[in-house]
């Protein structure tokens, strides 16, 4: 199973501006299949190094949160309709 699906965190090339170094971090999920594969790469944070101090800033994916909320609402509506139909039959 480990050979089929791989999940890891990677760091991009650092960007240096003055005395500050910013390094982007990303989560990678790789799925290998006999006929091809799939790679999902999403940013997770930015590591800031300034004056010998390291700070990690999370990246919040607001779009994904909104998509999950919309899917949850759609599922709730479908379940409510199914329960209403089932109640009308009895």
C-alpha positions as CSV (number, residue, x, y, z in Angstrom):
1,X,0.0,0.0,0.0
2,X,2.9,2.4,0.8
3,X,4.2,2.0,-2.8
4,X,0.7,3.0,-4.2
5,X,0.1,6.0,-2.0
6,X,2.7,8.4,-0.8
7,X,2.1,11.6,1.4
8,X,4.9,14.0,2.3
9,X,5.7,17.6,3.0
10,X,8.0,19.4,0.7
11,X,9.8,22.8,0.8
12,X,10.1,25.1,-2.1
13,X,13.1,27.2,-3.0
14,X,13.7,30.0,-0.4
15,X,13.1,33.6,-1.3
16,X,15.5,36.0,0.3
17,X,14.6,39.7,0.8
18,X,17.0,41.7,2.9
19,X,17.5,39.9,6.2
20,X,14.4,37.7,5.8
21,X,14.1,34.3,4.2
22,X,10.7,32.9,3.2
23,X,10.4,29.2,2.4
24,X,7.1,27.8,1.1
25,X,5.9,24.5,2.4
26,X,3.5,22.1,0.6
27,X,1.7,18.8,1.2
28,X,2.0,16.3,-1.6
29,X,-0.1,13.2,-2.1
30,X,1.0,10.9,-4.9
31,X,-1.1,7.9,-6.1
32,X,0.7,5.5,-8.4
33,X,-1.4,3.2,-10.5
34,X,-0.3,0.6,-13.1
35,X,-1.6,2.8,-16.0
36,X,-0.5,6.2,-14.6
37,X,-0.8,8.3,-11.5
38,X,-2.2,11.3,-9.8
39,X,-0.4,14.1,-7.9
40,X,-2.2,16.5,-5.6
41,X,0.0,19.4,-4.4
42,X,-1.3,22.0,-2.0
43,X,0.4,24.8,-0.1
44,X,0.2,24.5,3.7
45,X,2.5,27.1,5.2
46,X,5.3,29.6,4.8
47,X,8.4,29.4,7.0
48,X,9.8,32.9,7.8
49,X,13.4,33.2,9.1
50,X,14.3,36.6,10.3
51,X,17.2,37.6,12.7
52,X,17.8,34.0,13.6
53,X,14.2,33.4,14.6
54,X,12.0,31.0,12.6
55,X,8.2,31.5,12.4
56,X,5.7,29.3,10.5
57,X,2.6,31.0,9.0
58,X,-0.2,28.6,8.1
59,X,-2.1,29.0,4.9
60,X,-5.8,28.6,5.3
61,X,-7.6,27.4,2.2
62,X,-10.9,29.3,2.4
63,X,-12.1,27.9,-0.9
64,X,-11.9,24.3,0.3
65,X,-13.7,25.2,3.5
66,X,-16.5,26.8,1.5
67,X,-16.7,23.7,-0.8
68,X,-17.1,21.4,2.2
69,X,-19.8,23.6,3.7
70,X,-21.7,23.7,0.4
71,X,-21.5,19.9,0.0
72,X,-22.7,19.5,3.7
73,X,-25.6,21.7,3.0
74,X,-26.5,19.8,-0.2
75,X,-26.4,16.5,1.7
76,X,-28.5,17.9,4.5
77,X,-31.2,19.1,2.0
78,X,-31.2,15.7,0.3
79,X,-31.6,13.9,3.6
80,X,-34.4,16.2,4.7
81,X,-36.2,15.6,1.4
82,X,-35.8,11.8,1.7
83,X,-37.1,11.9,5.3
84,X,-40.1,14.1,4.2
85,X,-41.0,11.7,1.4
86,X,-40.7,8.7,3.7
87,X,-42.9,10.4,6.2
88,X,-45.5,11.2,3.6
89,X,-45.8,7.5,2.5
90,X,-46.7,6.2,6.0
